[in-house]
Amino acid sequence: MSNRYEVVFSCYLRDDTPERVMAALRWHLGMDTEIPDGLDDHDGQLYPLLLPDNYANRRFPGGDVVSLHREVQEFTCDGELHEWELFARSHWVDDSMLYLRNLLDLIAPHIAQPGYGGHFRDIGDTEVTVFAFHDGTYEPIEIWGIDPL
């Protein structure tokens, strides 16, 4: 039987995040159905990782939730400062966890606000493994004894 995980992304991306990154995120979130041009097939993984599960298959209270939208972060002398808010809470099986690095690598260079970026946890556990973004990368994290991400 597979281990099951709650994976949460909660971060802001810069307003100038390249369209290829935004297209990949929209596809992973299930907002676009067409696979974007240029999306790499990492180790045979070419399916949306953050696609919300339907309600009939809920594995934890509240189910999967995804959101990606542009919002005003502050007002400056030059006008409004926008950032992309990314929030996703998804249920993953252990095999999918091998591809968490792909998503972290995709968004880390475009993070607007360093610090907490999300977490994951085995759905039977209370402790979370946090991933934090800084300087275009993220803190190394370990998934059940596999080399740190």
Residue, then its C-alpha position, 0 to 999 in steps of 0.5 A: m500500500s502506498n504512503r499518502y501525503e498532503v502537499v501544500f504550496s503557499c507562496y508569491l511569484r514575481d509579476d514578471t514570472p515568464e509565461r512558460v513558467m505560468a503556463a506550466l503552473r496552470w497546467h499542473l493546477g488543472m487550469d489549462t488542459e493542453i500540455p504547454d510547449g517546452l514542458d520537460d518530461h522529467d523521468g517520464q513524469l508528464y501529468p499534472l501534479l497539482l490537479p485537484d482530486n474530485y470530491a468522491n476521492r477525498r483523502f483528507p478533510g477539505g479535499d484538494v484546493v488550488s489557486l493561482h491569481r495576480e493580486v496587488q501587493e502594495f501601492t507605490c509612487d509608480g503605481e501598483l505592485h503585483e505578484w502572483e499568489l500560488f496556493a495549492r493543497s493536494h493529495w499525493v501518493d508516494d511515487s508522485m513525491l519523487y517529482l516534488r523537486n521538479l515543481l520546486d525547481l520550476i518556481a524557486p527562481h521566481i519567488a517574490q517573497p523569500g521564506y516559507g513556501g509550503h510543506f508536505r506531510d504523511i497524512g497520518d503524521t502531525e509533523v510537517t516538512v517545510f520547504a523555504f525559498h531564498d536566493g532563487t532556490y530552496e532549502p534542502i528537504e528529505i523525503w523518507g531517506i531519499d537524497p535531500l531535495 
